[in-house]
Amino acid sequence: MIAVREIRPKDAESIVKYFHDGKPEFHKLLGVDTAKLPPVDEWIKLIHSDLKLPLEQKQFFYVIWLFDGKPIGHSNINKIIFGQEAYMHLHVWKEDKRHQGIGSSLVRLSLPYYFSNFKLNELFCEPHALNPAPNKTLERTGFEFIKEYETTPGWINTHQMVKRWRMSKNGFLLNRYGQ
């Protein structure tokens, strides 16, 4: 059984360790620049500080992905412009839960948190172009492929080729309610 819930303060350590404990080949697949990773304690404090802010002021918003009641990953948004747009990220922490097709269902369960809480009109996601798993997940979830281009997609990323995907509010409502 899969489920999604909002982040709790104790989850911050798992999120940060997922990145800090990753192997070099995994970082390369994600397009993570390990030199840009903040120290563990500082990053946890940053997440905890952001948790205290009202939705309209958040820099980040996280949901935790659960399998049989246990955390197995997270999704988050950043570059949030409340009432307009945000950028989504998706990460399955547990290797044995990757490549099983549950990511699409977890993304679908995450979308209401983003569209409803942040009153979004558009949600973007820009995974590394050479990482097939998130790109397949986004396609299966109903995201629209926009383009492939070179950029530095996030504050902990390398400069890389990404695929930009978009979900509009109408697309979200259509996928959610079949309208």
N, C-alpha and C positions, 0 to 999 in steps of 0.2 A: 504494500500500500504506500503510495506516494502522497506527499502533502507539502504545503508551503506555509511558512509563517514569517512574521516580521522578525528582524534581528533582535536579540537580547544582548545586553552588555557582555555576557560571558562568551558569546559567539565571536567577538572581535578577535580573540587569540587564534581561533581556528582559521579564520579568514587570512590573517597575517601569516601564520605558519604555513599555510598552503603555498603561498608565494615564496617565502623564505626557505622552505624545506625542499622545493622543487629541484629536480636534477637539471643540469645544463641543457640536455636535449629537449626536455619538457619546456623550459624557459624559451628556447629557440622556437618551438612550435607555437607557443603563445605570443611570441614577439615581445617578451619581457626583457628589459635591460636591468640586470641585477644591480648594477651600479646606481640605479635610480631608486631602488627600494629603500624606504626609510628604515631606520633601526626599529626592531620589533616593538619596543616599549613606546616609542614616539608614534608609531602607526596606530597602535591600540588606543593611545590617548586621543589621537585625531578622530578615530571612529567614535569613541565615547563622547567627545565634545560635540560632534555633529549629531549624535543621538538625542542630545538635550535641546536641540533647536526646533522651532516650529517648522512644519512642512515647507512653508513658503521661503524659509531661509537655508534649507539644507543644501550642502554641496554633494552629498551622497545619500542614497537610501538603499538599504539591503533587505533582501528576503533570504531566508534559509530554506534550502531544499532538504526534505526528509524522506527517508525510505524506512518503512516499518518503525517510525517514530524516532529514528536516529539521523542526525545531520550528515548529509553526504555531499553537500555543495552549497553554492549560493549564486544569486543573481543580484546585480545592483545597477543603479543608474547614477550617472554623474552628468556634468555639463547641463544641469537642470535650469531651464527657464520656465518657472512656474506658469501654468496656464498655456504653455506653448509646446516645448519639446524637451527631450532628454536623450541620453545615450545609454544603452543597456549593455551589460556584460553578463556572461554566463559561464559558470565553472562547476564541474563535477569533481569534487576532491578525491573521491574514492575510485581508484583505478578499476576495481572489479564492477563498478556501476557504469563505466563509460562504454560507449558503443553498443548499448542495449536498446536504444530508442526511447528511453524514458525522459531524455532531455526535452523533447518536444512537448510532452505532457507537463513537465515542470515549468517550462516557459509559459505555456497557456495559463497555468495556475498563477504565475507571477504577474502577468499582464494587468489584471484588475488593480493590483496594488499601485502600479505606475499610472495607468490612465485615470483611475478614479481619484486617488489621493492627490495627484499632482495636476489634475485637470488638463492632461496633455492632448494636443492635437496631433502630434507626431512623436514616434519613438524610433530612434535609429540604433543600429548595431553595426560595428565595424570590426569583425574578426579578421585575424591574419588570413590572407588569401590562400596560404599553403596549409591551413589547418581545416581539413574537410569536415570534421565533426560539427563545429558550431554553424558552419555554412549550410550543411544539410538540415540541421535542426531548425534554423531560421526559415529555410524554404518550406519544410514540412509544416511549420507553424503558421504559415500564411503571410510571412514578410515578403515584401516586394524587393527584388534585386534592383538596385539603382545603377551602380557602377563599380568598377575595380580601379583603384588608383593608389598612388604612393603618398604616405603621410606618416606622421607620428600620432597614432590614435588616442593615446592616453599618457598621463603623467609618469607611468612606470614602463612605458614601451620604447622599443627601438623604432627607428624610421623603417617602414616596411610597406609592402603591398597589402592592401586590405580590400575586402568586399563590403560595400556599403549596402545595408538593407534598411527598409523603412516599413513601419506599420503605422497607418493613419488611424485616427479615432474611428472613422467609418469602418475601416478594415477590422479593427478590434471589435466593434459592436456587431459586425456581420459574423465574424468568427465565433463570438461569444453567444449571440442570441439567434443566429441564423436569419437575420432580417435582410 
